[in-house]
């Protein structure tokens, strides 16, 4: 491929997802300010994905990819819990409710910027017990995951249903949309 691809992310999960496409790429920390501002969750996800892609300053022949995910429970944004106590609190609050995940991906070159936002709805079991929540956190250690779960691991044991078009969006990088955006930029993983 004639392009040098940069994944603007420090996320191990996004790196692993991107590796599925079997495209050579490098990783760069976008080092952007993610301080929340007053905006809807969908817009926050989109804005941060674009900022990340643009932060690595794509030069001629470079393609930068940025992605961001925002989880929303009612009007509350669910951030990465970082502690066991916060994870327990988030999962208890999610019990019997639907959390909406907005996952955006942006692809930037010197002359083109494309972005897509995927929406995924995760409904948690209403019969999810406190002991199951504690056991789940002990086994999966989801302290660095928005919503306090890993859908690629034991997370589905917490769910009643998932509604979305792309299962990888829930993991943090919507690969279906990313492939479409890459093709728009002249990059096809299958060519």
JOKAJO-V355823 format. One record per helix or strand. SS is the DSSP state (~ for helix, > for strand). FROM is the first residue (numbers start at 1). LEN is the number of residues. If there is no record, write none. Layout:
BEGIN
ss->[SS	SS]
from->[FROM	FROM]
len->[LEN	LEN]
END
This chain:
BEGIN
ss->[>	~	>	~	>	>	>	~	>	>	~	>	~	>	~	~]
from->[4	12	26	41	62	76	80	84	98	113	130	146	155	159	167	175]
len->[5	8	3	15	12	3	1	11	11	12	11	1	4	5	5	10]
END
